[in-house]
């Protein structure tokens, strides 16, 4: 007896990975170390140990990576950092750079 098998053609689809953005913290002479650690823990979800390491890296090298996110989230993080910093009288700044994946 003949059996019919219907094979579906394999469809190939490619989905581009969404662009990701690197959020860097910048060093300055006025923002306190404790405040930067607080920002890294509360806005970037870092542990106290990680936050302290990143803060010291920024302090020594001028700039350090706080996190990598989709564009809108990265922009929101920057706005949150800068508004919390201004509310506390600190000049802390961030930059965003597109991550080449
Ligand atoms: N340089 C600052 C100080 O000596 C500390 C600091 C670290 C500020 C990281 C900003 O992103 C920063 N108080």
Backbone and ligand atoms as CSV (ligand in chain L), in Angstrom:
chain,resi,resn,atom,element,x,y,z
A,1,UNK,N,N,0.834,-1.207,0.000
A,1,UNK,CA,C,0.000,0.000,0.000
A,1,UNK,C,C,0.870,1.260,0.000
A,2,UNK,N,N,0.458,2.228,-0.745
A,2,UNK,CA,C,1.245,3.462,-0.872
A,2,UNK,C,C,0.863,4.480,0.198
A,3,UNK,N,N,1.871,4.995,0.804
A,3,UNK,CA,C,1.610,5.978,1.857
A,3,UNK,C,C,2.052,7.354,1.384
A,4,UNK,N,N,1.197,8.324,1.602
A,4,UNK,CA,C,1.583,9.676,1.164
A,4,UNK,C,C,2.126,10.475,2.336
A,5,UNK,N,N,3.259,11.010,2.128
A,5,UNK,CA,C,3.840,11.858,3.185
A,5,UNK,C,C,3.917,13.283,2.666
A,6,UNK,N,N,3.336,14.152,3.401
A,6,UNK,CA,C,3.392,15.560,3.007
A,6,UNK,C,C,4.475,16.261,3.815
A,7,UNK,N,N,5.433,16.726,3.119
A,7,UNK,CA,C,6.515,17.442,3.802
A,7,UNK,C,C,6.326,18.938,3.637
A,8,UNK,N,N,6.404,19.620,4.754
A,8,UNK,CA,C,6.327,21.082,4.661
A,8,UNK,C,C,7.694,21.605,4.285
A,9,UNK,N,N,7.696,22.569,3.430
A,9,UNK,CA,C,8.983,23.154,3.063
A,9,UNK,C,C,9.542,23.916,4.258
A,10,UNK,N,N,10.805,23.728,4.496
A,10,UNK,CA,C,11.440,24.452,5.620
A,10,UNK,C,C,11.540,25.924,5.254
A,11,UNK,N,N,10.964,26.725,6.080
A,11,UNK,CA,C,11.064,28.162,5.823
A,11,UNK,C,C,12.206,28.732,6.640
A,12,UNK,N,N,12.982,29.542,6.001
A,12,UNK,CA,C,14.090,30.147,6.741
A,12,UNK,C,C,13.751,31.588,7.049
A,13,UNK,N,N,13.819,31.929,8.301
A,13,UNK,CA,C,13.586,33.334,8.624
A,13,UNK,C,C,14.770,33.832,9.432
A,14,UNK,N,N,15.102,35.063,9.221
A,14,UNK,CA,C,16.170,35.614,10.054
A,14,UNK,C,C,15.651,36.846,10.769
A,15,UNK,N,N,15.925,36.888,12.048
A,15,UNK,CA,C,15.453,38.013,12.860
A,15,UNK,C,C,16.686,38.740,13.356
A,16,UNK,N,N,16.757,40.029,13.061
A,16,UNK,CA,C,17.912,40.800,13.528
A,16,UNK,C,C,17.861,40.964,15.034
A,17,UNK,N,N,18.997,40.761,15.684
A,17,UNK,CA,C,19.074,41.018,17.117
A,17,UNK,C,C,18.920,42.526,17.327
A,18,UNK,N,N,18.131,42.937,18.320
A,18,UNK,CA,C,17.960,44.378,18.529
A,18,UNK,C,C,19.290,45.006,18.942
A,19,UNK,N,N,19.525,46.232,18.503
A,19,UNK,CA,C,20.758,46.925,18.892
A,19,UNK,C,C,20.821,47.075,20.405
A,20,UNK,N,N,22.033,46.973,20.915
A,20,UNK,CA,C,22.228,47.145,22.353
A,20,UNK,C,C,23.105,48.363,22.582
A,21,UNK,N,N,22.925,48.984,23.712
A,21,UNK,CA,C,23.631,50.228,24.019
A,21,UNK,C,C,24.372,50.123,25.344
A,22,UNK,N,N,25.619,50.590,25.326
A,22,UNK,CA,C,26.457,50.555,26.529
A,22,UNK,C,C,26.279,51.858,27.296
A,23,UNK,N,N,25.971,51.721,28.572
A,23,UNK,CA,C,25.847,52.911,29.423
A,23,UNK,C,C,27.117,53.007,30.277
A,24,UNK,N,N,27.843,54.111,30.114
A,24,UNK,CA,C,29.071,54.349,30.887
A,24,UNK,C,C,28.830,55.443,31.917
A,25,UNK,N,N,29.456,55.282,33.086
A,25,UNK,CA,C,29.484,56.368,34.071
A,25,UNK,C,C,30.787,57.128,33.862
A,26,UNK,N,N,30.736,58.437,34.054
A,26,UNK,CA,C,31.934,59.277,33.909
A,26,UNK,C,C,32.401,59.765,35.274
A,27,UNK,N,N,33.704,59.883,35.421
A,27,UNK,CA,C,34.254,60.384,36.679
A,27,UNK,C,C,34.083,61.903,36.774
A,28,UNK,N,N,34.037,62.410,37.984
A,28,UNK,CA,C,34.111,63.847,38.242
A,28,UNK,C,C,34.703,64.008,39.634
A,29,UNK,N,N,34.992,65.250,40.012
A,29,UNK,CA,C,35.669,65.472,41.304
A,29,UNK,C,C,34.714,65.696,42.474
A,30,UNK,N,N,33.421,65.752,42.230
A,30,UNK,CA,C,32.483,66.192,43.272
A,30,UNK,C,C,31.505,65.122,43.760
A,31,UNK,N,N,31.110,64.226,42.872
A,31,UNK,CA,C,30.154,63.184,43.292
A,31,UNK,C,C,30.861,62.249,44.282
A,32,UNK,N,N,30.191,61.925,45.370
A,32,UNK,CA,C,30.842,61.071,46.376
A,32,UNK,C,C,30.868,59.610,45.899
A,33,UNK,N,N,31.857,58.892,46.414
A,33,UNK,CA,C,31.981,57.475,46.069
A,33,UNK,C,C,30.742,56.704,46.524
A,34,UNK,N,N,30.259,57.031,47.719
A,34,UNK,CA,C,29.067,56.342,48.248
A,34,UNK,C,C,27.861,56.530,47.340
A,35,UNK,N,N,27.713,57.752,46.795
A,35,UNK,CA,C,26.567,58.008,45.929
A,35,UNK,C,C,26.671,57.185,44.640
A,36,UNK,N,N,27.867,57.096,44.073
A,36,UNK,CA,C,28.052,56.329,42.835
A,36,UNK,C,C,27.745,54.839,43.096
A,37,UNK,N,N,28.190,54.334,44.235
A,37,UNK,CA,C,27.896,52.942,44.582
A,37,UNK,C,C,26.377,52.757,44.714
A,38,UNK,N,N,25.715,53.714,45.351
A,38,UNK,CA,C,24.253,53.662,45.500
A,38,UNK,C,C,23.562,53.631,44.126
A,39,UNK,N,N,24.017,54.470,43.203
A,39,UNK,CA,C,23.450,54.526,41.845
A,39,UNK,C,C,23.625,53.172,41.150
A,40,UNK,N,N,24.812,52.608,41.249
A,40,UNK,CA,C,25.080,51.332,40.577
A,40,UNK,C,C,24.234,50.201,41.161
A,41,UNK,N,N,23.972,50.262,42.463
A,41,UNK,CA,C,23.155,49.213,43.097
A,41,UNK,C,C,21.677,49.390,42.778
A,42,UNK,N,N,21.198,50.629,42.813
A,42,UNK,CA,C,19.749,50.832,42.677
A,42,UNK,C,C,19.298,50.940,41.226
A,43,UNK,N,N,20.102,51.568,40.362
A,43,UNK,CA,C,19.664,51.767,38.973
A,43,UNK,C,C,20.211,50.665,38.056
A,44,UNK,N,N,21.395,50.132,38.392
A,44,UNK,CA,C,21.994,49.121,37.509
A,44,UNK,C,C,22.015,47.721,38.139
A,45,UNK,N,N,21.322,47.564,39.273
A,45,UNK,CA,C,21.149,46.243,39.906
A,45,UNK,C,C,22.463,45.513,40.202
A,46,UNK,N,N,23.481,46.249,40.581
A,46,UNK,CA,C,24.766,45.632,40.929
A,46,UNK,C,C,24.807,45.308,42.423
A,47,UNK,N,N,25.580,44.275,42.775
A,47,UNK,CA,C,25.811,43.983,44.194
A,47,UNK,C,C,26.732,45.074,44.744
A,48,UNK,N,N,26.838,45.137,46.068
A,48,UNK,CA,C,27.706,46.146,46.693
A,48,UNK,C,C,29.169,45.975,46.237
A,49,UNK,N,N,29.600,44.711,46.157
A,49,UNK,CA,C,30.984,44.425,45.747
A,49,UNK,C,C,31.234,44.874,44.302
A,50,UNK,N,N,30.326,44.470,43.396
A,50,UNK,CA,C,30.449,44.859,41.976
A,50,UNK,C,C,30.392,46.373,41.818
A,51,UNK,N,N,29.428,46.993,42.508
A,51,UNK,CA,C,29.234,48.445,42.409
A,51,UNK,C,C,30.494,49.174,42.859
A,52,UNK,N,N,31.118,48.681,43.930
A,52,UNK,CA,C,32.337,49.317,44.452
A,52,UNK,C,C,33.475,49.162,43.438
A,53,UNK,N,N,33.570,47.981,42.833
A,53,UNK,CA,C,34.631,47.761,41.822
A,53,UNK,C,C,34.444,48.681,40.623
A,54,UNK,N,N,33.211,48.809,40.142
A,54,UNK,CA,C,32.952,49.670,38.976
A,54,UNK,C,C,33.245,51.134,39.330
A,55,UNK,N,N,32.755,51.565,40.515
A,55,UNK,CA,C,32.981,52.949,40.944
A,55,UNK,C,C,34.482,53.257,40.999
A,56,UNK,N,N,35.275,52.340,41.575
A,56,UNK,CA,C,36.731,52.574,41.680
A,56,UNK,C,C,37.388,52.583,40.295
A,57,UNK,N,N,36.873,51.745,39.395
A,57,UNK,CA,C,37.398,51.723,38.025
A,57,UNK,C,C,37.157,53.081,37.362
A,58,UNK,N,N,35.939,53.607,37.522
A,58,UNK,CA,C,35.601,54.921,36.936
A,58,UNK,C,C,36.473,56.005,37.563
A,59,UNK,N,N,36.616,55.959,38.876
A,59,UNK,CA,C,37.432,56.938,39.604
A,59,UNK,C,C,38.874,56.950,39.063
A,60,UNK,N,N,39.414,55.774,38.769
A,60,UNK,CA,C,40.821,55.683,38.326
A,60,UNK,C,C,41.008,55.892,36.835
A,61,UNK,N,N,40.021,55.458,36.027
A,61,UNK,CA,C,40.209,55.488,34.569
A,61,UNK,C,C,39.345,56.529,33.853
A,62,UNK,N,N,38.452,57.192,34.563
A,62,UNK,CA,C,37.668,58.274,33.953
A,62,UNK,C,C,36.312,57.861,33.434
A,63,UNK,N,N,36.147,56.560,33.167
A,63,UNK,CA,C,34.897,56.098,32.541
A,63,UNK,C,C,34.789,54.596,32.767
A,64,UNK,N,N,33.570,54.102,33.032
A,64,UNK,CA,C,33.429,52.659,33.240
A,64,UNK,C,C,32.034,52.196,32.894
A,65,UNK,N,N,31.950,50.936,32.468
A,65,UNK,CA,C,30.684,50.363,32.005
A,65,UNK,C,C,29.749,50.034,33.169
A,66,UNK,N,N,28.537,50.593,33.109
A,66,UNK,CA,C,27.534,50.304,34.137
A,66,UNK,C,C,26.587,49.193,33.688
A,67,UNK,N,N,26.343,49.096,32.357
A,67,UNK,CA,C,25.452,48.046,31.864
A,67,UNK,C,C,25.211,48.180,30.373
A,68,UNK,N,N,24.614,47.131,29.780
A,68,UNK,CA,C,24.302,47.117,28.338
A,68,UNK,C,C,22.818,46.760,28.187
A,69,UNK,N,N,22.080,47.600,27.445
A,69,UNK,CA,C,20.615,47.471,27.371
A,69,UNK,C,C,20.106,47.831,25.974
A,70,UNK,N,N,18.854,47.451,25.680
A,70,UNK,CA,C,18.197,47.992,24.494
A,70,UNK,C,C,18.106,49.526,24.625
A,71,UNK,N,N,18.015,50.200,23.477
A,71,UNK,CA,C,18.120,51.663,23.446
A,71,UNK,C,C,17.251,52.394,24.479
A,72,UNK,N,N,15.960,52.048,24.478
A,72,UNK,CA,C,15.038,52.799,25.352
A,72,UNK,C,C,15.379,52.636,26.831
A,73,UNK,N,N,15.779,51.427,27.195
A,73,UNK,CA,C,16.132,51.170,28.602
A,73,UNK,C,C,17.414,51.922,28.954
A,74,UNK,N,N,18.394,51.894,28.025
A,74,UNK,CA,C,19.652,52.618,28.256
A,74,UNK,C,C,19.368,54.111,28.469
A,75,UNK,N,N,18.501,54.670,27.627
A,75,UNK,CA,C,18.182,56.100,27.739
A,75,UNK,C,C,17.467,56.402,29.053
A,76,UNK,N,N,16.604,55.472,29.480
A,76,UNK,CA,C,15.900,55.659,30.743
A,76,UNK,C,C,16.883,55.626,31.916
A,77,UNK,N,N,17.842,54.711,31.873
A,77,UNK,CA,C,18.856,54.609,32.953
A,77,UNK,C,C,19.625,55.930,33.072
A,78,UNK,N,N,20.044,56.465,31.916
A,78,UNK,CA,C,20.799,57.732,31.935
A,78,UNK,C,C,19.955,58.841,32.565
A,79,UNK,N,N,18.688,58.922,32.169
A,79,UNK,CA,C,17.804,59.955,32.706
A,79,UNK,C,C,17.630,59.762,34.215
A,80,UNK,N,N,17.498,58.505,34.662
A,80,UNK,CA,C,17.335,58.222,36.095
A,80,UNK,C,C,18.582,58.622,36.878
A,81,UNK,N,N,19.754,58.269,36.347
A,81,UNK,CA,C,21.015,58.606,37.029
A,81,UNK,C,C,21.126,60.123,37.157
A,82,UNK,N,N,20.898,60.819,36.029
A,82,UNK,CA,C,21.148,62.256,36.049
A,82,UNK,C,C,20.124,62.980,36.901
A,83,UNK,N,N,18.886,62.506,36.922
A,83,UNK,CA,C,17.901,63.201,37.758
A,83,UNK,C,C,18.139,62.926,39.248
A,84,UNK,N,N,18.536,61.681,39.588
A,84,UNK,CA,C,18.861,61.386,41.000
A,84,UNK,C,C,20.103,62.180,41.438
A,85,UNK,N,N,21.086,62.282,40.534
A,85,UNK,CA,C,22.309,63.037,40.848
A,85,UNK,C,C,21.981,64.520,41.078
A,86,UNK,N,N,21.210,65.114,40.178
A,86,UNK,CA,C,20.855,66.546,40.324
A,86,UNK,C,C,20.069,66.764,41.613
A,87,UNK,N,N,19.146,65.855,41.917
A,87,UNK,CA,C,18.329,65.993,43.133
A,87,UNK,C,C,19.199,65.966,44.384
A,88,UNK,N,N,20.392,65.335,44.268
A,88,UNK,CA,C,21.295,65.259,45.414
A,88,UNK,C,C,22.473,66.229,45.299
A,89,UNK,N,N,22.413,67.102,44.300
A,89,UNK,CA,C,23.432,68.142,44.140
A,89,UNK,C,C,24.759,67.655,43.567
A,90,UNK,N,N,24.738,66.534,42.830
A,90,UNK,CA,C,25.972,66.004,42.245
A,90,UNK,C,C,25.971,66.170,40.721
A,91,UNK,N,N,27.172,66.372,40.139
A,91,UNK,CA,C,27.256,66.559,38.676
A,91,UNK,C,C,27.423,65.265,37.875
A,92,UNK,N,N,27.262,64.107,38.523
A,92,UNK,CA,C,27.492,62.802,37.875
A,92,UNK,C,C,26.853,62.724,36.482
A,93,UNK,N,N,27.633,62.239,35.526
A,93,UNK,CA,C,27.139,62.112,34.145
A,93,UNK,C,C,27.382,60.708,33.582
A,94,UNK,N,N,26.560,60.361,32.579
A,94,UNK,CA,C,26.694,59.075,31.879
A,94,UNK,C,C,26.816,59.341,30.383
A,95,UNK,N,N,27.319,58.359,29.652
A,95,UNK,CA,C,27.240,58.414,28.190
A,95,UNK,C,C,26.669,57.088,27.703
A,96,UNK,N,N,26.123,57.140,26.485
A,96,UNK,CA,C,25.597,55.928,25.842
A,96,UNK,C,C,26.378,55.699,24.551
A,97,UNK,N,N,26.780,54.464,24.302
A,97,UNK,CA,C,27.422,54.121,23.027
A,97,UNK,C,C,26.784,52.868,22.474
A,98,UNK,N,N,26.517,52.873,21.185
A,98,UNK,CA,C,25.942,51.656,20.575
A,98,UNK,C,C,26.993,50.549,20.595
A,99,UNK,N,N,26.568,49.362,21.011
A,99,UNK,CA,C,27.453,48.199,21.124
A,99,UNK,C,C,27.552,47.557,19.741
A,100,UNK,N,N,28.770,47.411,19.171
A,100,UNK,CA,C,28.816,46.663,17.895
A,100,UNK,C,C,28.924,45.186,18.237
A,101,UNK,N,N,27.841,44.453,17.934
A,101,UNK,CA,C,27.711,43.078,18.400
A,101,UNK,C,C,28.529,42.116,17.569
L,1,LIG,N1,N,36.035,60.907,41.763
L,1,LIG,C1,C,34.983,60.922,42.782
L,1,LIG,C2,C,35.576,61.256,44.149
L,1,LIG,O1,O,36.806,61.197,44.325
L,1,LIG,C3,C,34.247,59.570,42.856
L,1,LIG,C4,C,33.520,59.223,41.605
L,1,LIG,C5,C,33.611,57.933,41.095
L,1,LIG,C6,C,32.714,60.152,40.949
L,1,LIG,C7,C,32.907,57.565,39.953
L,1,LIG,C8,C,32.023,59.812,39.792
L,1,LIG,O2,O,31.389,58.139,38.187
L,1,LIG,C9,C,32.093,58.507,39.291
L,1,LIG,N2,N,34.734,61.591,45.093
